[in-house]
Amino acid sequence: MTYDELLLIAAVLSQGVLILWQLNSKKSVLKNELEELLADAVEELDGRLAQALGSIAENMGFAGGVEPPNPFQQLIAQYIQSKIQMDAPGTQMTLNRDENGQFSSLKDEILTNDKE
């Protein structure tokens, strides 16, 4: 190889190293700009979606807002939830039998223990 070829190879390699260094330094700037662009796009989409849902609700007659639930309705809902949880498998109550084979409740056991 001649001196001119070595000089040309060195120049190409130095340009490659310089380009890689510049790309690496610009990577964080590009990443931040991309994150900001995506955040703005998501925020704009969120606003448009809220506006669209609002107009749909207005067209369907829900313009005044949704009425809060009645306290009596909440009480019934809590009762139903507690019944569902009690009837769930694995949470069933076991009934004890006394010496005579009769079913006894916790109340009966407390009363018999107090008498003794």
N, CA, C and O of each residue as an XYZ file, in Angstrom:
464
protein
N       0.833     -1.176      0.000
C       0.000      0.000      0.000
C       0.881      1.243      0.000
O       1.971      1.292      0.570
N       0.349      2.205     -0.654
C       1.115      3.443     -0.736
C       0.653      4.401      0.348
O      -0.338      4.173      1.041
N       1.384      5.440      0.460
C       1.108      6.464      1.458
C      -0.254      7.104      1.204
O      -0.974      7.392      2.160
N      -0.627      7.333     -0.041
C      -1.917      7.943     -0.391
C      -3.092      7.036      0.010
O      -4.115      7.526      0.488
N      -2.947      5.730     -0.182
C      -4.011      4.797      0.183
C      -4.186      4.754      1.694
O      -5.315      4.730      2.183
N      -3.084      4.745      2.440
C      -3.164      4.741      3.895
C      -3.815      6.023      4.407
O      -4.610      5.990      5.346
N      -3.476      7.142      3.793
C      -4.061      8.422      4.180
C      -5.562      8.435      3.893
O      -6.331      8.978      4.685
N      -5.985      7.857      2.792
C      -7.397      7.779      2.424
C      -8.166      6.875      3.392
O      -9.273      7.213      3.811
N      -7.584      5.738      3.743
C      -8.220      4.822      4.700
C      -8.346      5.492      6.069
O      -9.375      5.365      6.732
N      -7.289      6.211      6.496
C      -7.316      6.904      7.786
C      -8.387      7.992      7.785
O      -9.066      8.187      8.793
N      -8.546      8.699      6.675
C      -9.559      9.752      6.594
C     -10.964      9.154      6.664
O     -11.830      9.703      7.345
N     -11.204      8.046      5.975
C     -12.514      7.396      6.000
C     -12.818      6.879      7.404
O     -13.934      7.048      7.894
N     -11.843      6.255      8.051
C     -12.045      5.751      9.409
C     -12.300      6.888     10.391
O     -13.159      6.772     11.266
N     -11.566      7.975     10.253
C     -11.772      9.105     11.166
C     -13.149      9.725     10.955
O     -13.774     10.160     11.922
N     -13.634      9.778      9.726
C     -14.982     10.283      9.461
C     -16.026      9.350     10.070
O     -17.016      9.814     10.635
N     -15.811      8.038      9.959
C     -16.733      7.071     10.552
C     -16.802      7.221     12.061
O     -17.886      7.193     12.644
N     -15.643      7.380     12.697
C     -15.592      7.562     14.153
C     -16.294      8.867     14.533
O     -17.033      8.907     15.517
N     -16.069      9.928     13.765
C     -16.702     11.215     14.039
C     -18.222     11.125     13.906
O     -18.946     11.678     14.735
N     -18.713     10.439     12.879
C     -20.157     10.277     12.687
C     -20.755      9.477     13.843
O     -21.811      9.847     14.357
N     -20.110      8.397     14.261
C     -20.605      7.596     15.385
C     -20.634      8.410     16.675
O     -21.577      8.308     17.458
N     -19.608      9.210     16.891
C     -19.547     10.050     18.097
C     -20.684     11.069     18.084
O     -21.322     11.292     19.113
N     -20.948     11.692     16.932
C     -22.027     12.670     16.828
C     -23.394     12.008     17.021
O     -24.266     12.572     17.683
N     -23.581     10.835     16.457
C     -24.848     10.127     16.639
C     -25.068      9.763     18.100
O     -26.183      9.863     18.613
N     -24.004      9.342     18.762
C     -24.115      8.974     20.168
C     -24.455     10.194     21.020
O     -25.254     10.094     21.952
N     -23.859     11.341     20.709
C     -24.146     12.541     21.496
C     -25.553     13.081     21.191
O     -26.181     13.676     22.067
N     -26.043     12.886     19.993
C     -27.369     13.362     19.613
C     -28.472     12.396     20.058
O     -29.648     12.759     20.061
N     -28.098     11.175     20.430
C     -29.074     10.162     20.785
C     -29.957     10.617     21.948
O     -31.176     10.451     21.891
N     -29.370     11.182     22.993
C     -30.163     11.606     24.143
C     -31.071     12.776     23.773
O     -32.204     12.859     24.248
N     -30.572     13.687     22.920
C     -31.397     14.817     22.491
C     -32.568     14.311     21.660
O     -33.700     14.754     21.854
N     -32.313     13.397     20.743
C     -33.383     12.839     19.919
C     -34.384     12.060     20.767
O     -35.590     12.114     20.525
N     -33.879     11.340     21.757
C     -34.753     10.569     22.642
C     -35.673     11.504     23.421
O     -36.871     11.243     23.530
N     -35.125     12.584     23.961
C     -35.937     13.544     24.714
C     -36.983     14.206     23.822
O     -38.130     14.387     24.232
N     -36.587     14.567     22.601
C     -37.531     15.181     21.674
C     -38.647     14.203     21.292
O     -39.811     14.590     21.192
N     -38.287     12.945     21.080
C     -39.282     11.936     20.740
C     -40.246     11.699     21.902
O     -41.451     11.567     21.689
N     -39.719     11.645     23.143
C     -40.579     11.474     24.310
C     -41.545     12.644     24.448
O     -42.722     12.449     24.751
N     -41.053     13.852     24.227
C     -41.905     15.036     24.317
C     -42.979     15.015     23.230
O     -44.135     15.356     23.482
N     -42.592     14.616     22.034
C     -43.540     14.533     20.924
C     -44.631     13.505     21.217
O     -45.811     13.758     20.977
N     -44.232     12.346     21.737
C     -45.208     11.309     22.072
C     -46.130     11.744     23.208
O     -47.329     11.468     23.176
N     -45.574     12.425     24.215
C     -46.400     12.889     25.329
C     -47.429     13.907     24.848
O     -48.583     13.875     25.274
N     -47.016     14.804     23.966
C     -47.955     15.775     23.407
C     -49.036     15.090     22.589
O     -50.205     15.468     22.661
N     -48.653     14.085     21.812
C     -49.624     13.369     20.983
C     -50.634     12.626     21.850
O     -51.827     12.621     21.547
N     -50.161     11.995     22.932
C     -51.065     11.271     23.828
C     -52.007     12.247     24.529
O     -53.196     11.966     24.681
N     -51.483     13.384     24.951
C     -52.317     14.384     25.623
C     -53.388     14.925     24.669
O     -54.540     15.108     25.063
N     -53.006     15.177     23.425
C     -53.970     15.660     22.435
C     -55.023     14.598     22.152
O     -56.208     14.910     22.030
N     -54.591     13.339     22.047
C     -55.533     12.246     21.819
C     -56.489     12.100     22.995
O     -57.680     11.855     22.805
N     -55.972     12.249     24.201
C     -56.804     12.160     25.392
C     -57.860     13.259     25.384
O     -59.022     13.009     25.706
N     -57.459     14.477     25.016
C     -58.410     15.579     24.942
C     -59.475     15.350     23.897
O     -60.654     15.619     24.129
N     -59.062     14.853     22.746
C     -60.027     14.585     21.678
C     -60.995     13.473     22.073
O     -62.188     13.543     21.781
N     -60.465     12.442     22.743
C     -61.316     11.337     23.180
C     -62.330     11.814     24.212
O     -63.500     11.434     24.153
N     -61.895     12.639     25.151
C     -62.819     13.172     26.159
C     -63.886     14.034     25.503
O     -65.056     13.980     25.881
N     -63.487     14.817     24.535
C     -64.442     15.656     23.824
C     -65.450     14.803     23.052
O     -66.645     15.097     23.050
N     -64.965     13.750     22.398
C     -65.860     12.868     21.646
C     -66.842     12.163     22.577
O     -68.031     12.076     22.269
N     -66.358     11.659     23.712
C     -67.252     10.994     24.661
C     -68.267     11.975     25.235
O     -69.423     11.619     25.467
N     -67.834     13.205     25.461
C     -68.760     14.219     25.956
C     -69.858     14.522     24.956
O     -71.020     14.675     25.330
N     -69.494     14.610     23.692
C     -70.512     14.893     22.680
C     -71.450     13.698     22.505
O     -72.643     13.883     22.264
N     -70.932     12.489     22.624
C     -71.796     11.301     22.535
C     -72.779     11.280     23.705
O     -73.965     11.009     23.523
N     -72.277     11.568     24.905
C     -73.146     11.585     26.081
C     -74.197     12.678     25.949
O     -75.346     12.488     26.348
N     -73.809     13.821     25.392
C     -74.756     14.918     25.203
C     -75.837     14.534     24.187
O     -77.012     14.851     24.372
N     -75.433     13.856     23.124
C     -76.398     13.437     22.105
C     -77.355     12.373     22.631
O     -78.490     12.275     22.165
N     -76.909     11.582     23.593
C     -77.762     10.526     24.137
C     -78.641     11.031     25.272
O     -79.487     10.291     25.774
N     -78.452     12.270     25.679
C     -79.316     12.834     26.710
C     -78.718     12.811     28.098
O     -79.448     13.005     29.069
N     -77.434     12.586     28.236
C     -76.783     12.583     29.539
C     -76.057     13.901     29.789
O     -75.037     13.912     30.476
N     -76.545     14.983     29.262
C     -75.840     16.258     29.332
C     -75.758     16.779     30.760
O     -74.791     17.460     31.098
N     -76.728     16.486     31.600
C     -76.735     17.010     32.958
C     -75.806     16.270     33.898
O     -75.686     16.659     35.060
N     -75.169     15.260     33.458
C     -74.302     14.474     34.326
C     -75.029     13.243     34.820
O     -76.227     13.081     34.589
N     -74.314     12.395     35.486
C     -74.876     11.145     35.974
C     -75.306     11.345     37.420
O     -74.571     11.916     38.226
N     -76.490     10.874     37.734
C     -77.017     11.007     39.085
C     -76.239     10.094     40.029
O     -75.995      8.935     39.695
N     -75.841     10.596     41.207
C     -75.119      9.731     42.142
C     -76.038      8.619     42.653
O     -77.256      8.792     42.698
N     -75.462      7.489     43.033
C     -76.303      6.367     43.475
C     -77.012      6.685     44.795
O     -76.489      7.401     45.648
N     -78.176      6.149     44.927
C     -78.982      6.292     46.120
C     -78.312      5.515     47.263
O     -77.807      4.417     47.029
N     -78.294      6.056     48.497
C     -77.692      5.317     49.617
C     -78.350      3.955     49.848
O     -77.684      3.002     50.252
N     -79.651      3.867     49.592
C     -80.326      2.585     49.751
C     -79.837      1.582     48.714
O     -79.697      0.395     49.008
N     -79.575      2.068     47.490
C     -79.012      1.204     46.453
C     -77.622      0.716     46.851
O     -77.276     -0.442     46.618
N     -76.834      1.590     47.444
C     -75.500      1.197     47.897
C     -75.592      0.139     48.990
O     -74.799     -0.802     49.015
N     -76.554      0.291     49.888
C     -76.744     -0.689     50.957
C     -77.087     -2.057     50.382
O     -76.545     -3.075     50.813
N     -77.990     -2.072     49.408
C     -78.371     -3.335     48.773
C     -77.171     -3.951     48.048
O     -76.965     -5.164     48.107
N     -76.384     -3.121     47.366
C     -75.210     -3.624     46.650
C     -74.204     -4.234     47.622
O     -73.629     -5.284     47.335
N     -73.985     -3.590     48.767
C     -73.064     -4.141     49.759
C     -73.585     -5.456     50.320
O     -72.811     -6.384     50.553
N     -74.898     -5.540     50.540
C     -75.485     -6.777     51.046
C     -75.289     -7.918     50.052
O     -74.929     -9.033     50.430
N     -75.530     -7.622     48.778
C     -75.372     -8.653     47.742
C     -73.916     -9.090     47.651
O     -73.634    -10.278     47.496
N     -72.989     -8.137     47.744
C     -71.565     -8.485     47.693
C     -71.177     -9.364     48.873
O     -70.429    -10.327     48.708
N     -71.676     -9.043     50.056
C     -71.332     -9.857     51.225
C     -71.915    -11.263     51.101
O     -71.280    -12.237     51.508
N     -73.125    -11.374     50.539
C     -73.714    -12.696     50.346
C     -72.927    -13.518     49.336
O     -72.749    -14.724     49.509
N     -72.463    -12.866     48.292
C     -71.668    -13.569     47.280
C     -70.370    -14.063     47.902
O     -69.947    -15.189     47.643
N     -69.738    -13.232     48.719
C     -68.484    -13.637     49.355
C     -68.715    -14.765     50.342
O     -67.874    -15.655     50.471
N     -69.837    -14.741     51.039
C     -70.113    -15.811     51.996
C     -70.404    -17.125     51.287
O     -70.064    -18.191     51.800
N     -71.029    -17.064     50.114
C     -71.390    -18.272     49.375
C     -70.251    -18.781     48.506
O     -70.398    -19.806     47.842
N     -69.131    -18.092     48.497
C     -68.011    -18.509     47.653
C     -67.451    -19.835     48.173
O     -67.467    -20.077     49.380
N     -66.952    -20.698     47.273
C     -66.393    -21.976     47.712
C     -65.199    -21.756     48.643
O     -64.376    -20.869     48.418
N     -65.122    -22.553     49.658
C     -64.008    -22.458     50.598
C     -64.298    -21.535     51.766
O     -63.546    -21.524     52.740
N     -65.372    -20.758     51.692
C     -65.702    -19.850     52.784
C     -66.987    -20.272     53.485
O     -67.584    -19.490     54.224
N     -67.410    -21.517     53.248
C     -68.657    -21.964     53.856
C     -68.449    -22.228     55.342
O     -67.397    -22.698     55.775
N     -69.471    -21.913     56.091
C     -69.415    -22.072     57.527
C     -69.658    -23.534     57.892
O     -70.543    -24.178     57.329
N     -68.885    -24.050     58.821
C     -69.096    -25.424     59.275
C     -70.011    -25.400     60.496
O     -69.869    -24.549     61.374
N     -70.928    -26.323     60.540
C     -71.848    -26.406     61.657
C     -71.410    -27.539     62.574
O     -71.180    -28.667     62.138
N     -71.303    -27.210     63.843
C     -70.883    -28.202     64.832
C     -72.109    -28.923     65.386
O     -73.209    -28.372     65.423
N     -71.895    -30.166     65.817
C     -72.969    -30.941     66.453
C     -72.589    -31.187     67.913
O     -71.422    -31.379     68.252
N     -73.598    -31.175     68.745
C     -73.333    -31.458     70.160
C     -73.365    -32.962     70.414
O     -73.412    -33.757     69.475
N     -73.340    -33.341     71.671
C     -73.275    -34.763     72.019
C     -74.507    -35.546     71.570
O     -74.404    -36.743     71.301
N     -75.659    -34.901     71.485
C     -76.905    -35.556     71.095
C     -77.074    -35.639     69.581
O     -78.057    -36.204     69.100
N     -76.132    -35.085     68.829
C     -76.243    -35.093     67.379
C     -76.988    -33.890     66.830
O     -77.207    -33.782     65.624
N     -77.375    -32.991     67.718
C     -78.090    -31.789     67.295
C     -77.082    -30.745     66.810
O     -75.972    -30.634     67.329
N     -77.504    -29.990     65.804
C     -76.653    -28.893     65.366
C     -76.640    -27.812     66.435
O     -77.675    -27.472     67.009
N     -75.454    -27.280     66.691
C     -75.349    -26.217     67.688
C     -74.723    -24.988     67.036
O     -73.884    -25.091     66.140
N     -75.141    -23.865     67.496
C     -74.601    -22.620     66.959
C     -73.596    -22.050     67.942
O     -73.448    -22.552     69.057
N     -72.928    -21.032     67.538
C     -71.957    -20.374     68.395
C     -72.661    -19.777     69.604
O     -72.111    -19.752     70.705
N     -73.873    -19.301     69.394
C     -74.654    -18.727     70.495
C     -74.937    -19.799     71.551
O     -74.825    -19.536     72.748
N     -75.302    -20.999     71.113
C     -75.566    -22.095     72.052
C     -74.315    -22.469     72.822
O     -74.382    -22.741     74.021
N     -73.168    -22.486     72.142
C     -71.920    -22.830     72.813
C     -71.565    -21.792     73.862
O     -71.092    -22.141     74.943
N     -71.785    -20.534     73.559
C     -71.486    -19.458     74.533
C     -72.404    -19.588     75.728
O     -71.967    -19.437     76.869
N     -73.695    -19.872     75.473
C     -74.639    -20.006     76.588
C     -74.304    -21.190     77.485
O     -74.411    -21.092     78.707
N     -73.895    -22.316     76.883
C     -73.558    -23.483     77.688
C     -72.265    -23.259     78.451
O     -72.122    -23.745     79.573
N     -71.331    -22.540     77.874
C     -70.078    -22.252     78.584
C     -70.310    -21.288     79.740
O     -69.633    -21.380     80.765
N     -71.254    -20.368     79.591
C     -71.560    -19.415     80.683
C     -72.250    -20.101     81.838
O     -72.071    -19.703     82.988
N     -73.045    -21.139     81.553
C     -73.760    -21.864     82.612
C     -72.810    -22.698     83.438
O     -73.065    -22.949     84.615
N     -71.710    -23.133     82.831
C     -70.781    -24.011     83.542
C     -69.901    -23.263     84.442
O     -69.058    -23.856     85.116
